[in-house]
Amino acid sequence: MGVTTTDHLRRSVLREPTFVRLWLGTTASGLATWALPFVLGLAVLTRELGAAGLGVVLAARTVGFLLAVPVSGVLADRHSRRGVVLWSGLAAAVGAPVMALGLDRSVPLMAAAAVVVGAGQGACRPAFQALVAETVEPERRQTANAAMALSVRVVTLSAPALTALLATVFSTAALLVGTGLVWLFAALAPPAGRHVAEATPTHRVSFVHEFTEGVWEARRHPWFLAGLGALTAVIATGYSATGVVLPLVSRDAFGTEAVLAAALTAYTVGGLLGALVVARWRPSAPGWAALVALACYGFAPLALLFPVHWALVVAAYLVAGLGIELFNVPWFTATQREVAPDKLARVSSLDFLLSYGLAPVGLALIAPAINAFGVTAVLGVCAAVCFAVPTAVMFAPTTRDFGRARSRP
């Protein structure tokens, strides 16, 4: 007797070989992405790379990311998403050993290779998001996205310790080459999806026109623009402010770096808990619930604003991490459900470009703002933005259900 559709949907998505391959590929890309800064930090400790060189290399990687995200969104909608993942992963796999060649020899060579690695990292993100929609049925996508989020948090938690452990056995150059091998696995692991490229037009359409089509598709969904605005505001203010101020508060207010480590760990643990909760939780108003959860990030800068016990700072970061994943998973799921399938990668690239891609801009502006207005004023404004903007956008049309006014196949 064959397996019925109902039985198939009840079976865990992690028992589906196709999804497992995709999950392994995204996990590998996340591991390589998070490990690289720690490997470069070890290079500074071993004096193979200076502090200024570290800044240049990391900035070059960010530039590559920002340049590649919109391009890959267009390519992933025009061609096979699996192919985009393959070539972006291969680019990062080639760039990593070139960085190893430049170690202790040439910062410009390392920076050039970092641009390629960053481009590979950025190019695979929209394609991975679109591949989830291609390989997983709509009824199971939230669970699948929760599994993706869970792997990201596990990698975030384990990458520093794993890197430090491997550093006792391998050189920094070998670790850089190792990240390239992980990227190679990320390139080869994912399966082919069901995407069929549109028929080739009789006249060549420009890249700008195709990307603009993605922007117009995003504008068709008020909930998407509202949610993206809220997420960008939270990351540009709350995430950036806490990233700069938390080390200062840990050192000056508590006299130890342990609070810094505990808070960052609590944030990751909160993300893990959020991914576990949202894998099964289906609130009656998913959009509003997600936006309320996103607003919880405001507790992080708020805890740094007042002279509270260190446990409250750690608890605030736990709540912030929990809230981020309670927002992210329904957000990704709604995007995969509501956006036109042939424009999904372009809309996803717009998401990554504005939310996470602009995070370095916020980080760059926070320190001058603190010097000009003081820590108290900056943290107060950032906390207010984190609470107010997600709450305000709840009044935008279709945000209650993240656009479930109509269903898509």
Secondary structure, 3 states (H helix, E strand, C coil): CCCCHHHHHHCCHHHCHHHHHHHHHHHHHHHHHHHHHHHHHHHHHCCCCCHHHHHHHHHHHHHHHHHHHHHHHHHHHHCCHHHHHHHHHHHHHHHHHHHHHHCCCCHHHHHHHHHHHHHHHHHHHHHHHHHHHHHCCHHHHHHHHHHHHHHHHHHHHHHHHHHHHHHCCCCHHHHHHHHHHHHHHHHHCCCCCCCCCCCCCCCCCCHHHHHHHHHHHHHCCHHHHHHHHHHHHHHHHHHHHHHHHHHHHHHHCCCCCHHHHHHHHHHHHHHHHHHHHHCCCCCCCHHHHHHHHHHHHHHHHHHHHCCCCHHHHHHHHHHHHHHHHHHHHHHHHHHHHHCCHHHHHHHHHHHHHHCCCCHHHHHHHHHHHHHHHCHHHHHHHHHHHHHHHHHHHCCCCCCCCCCCCCCCC
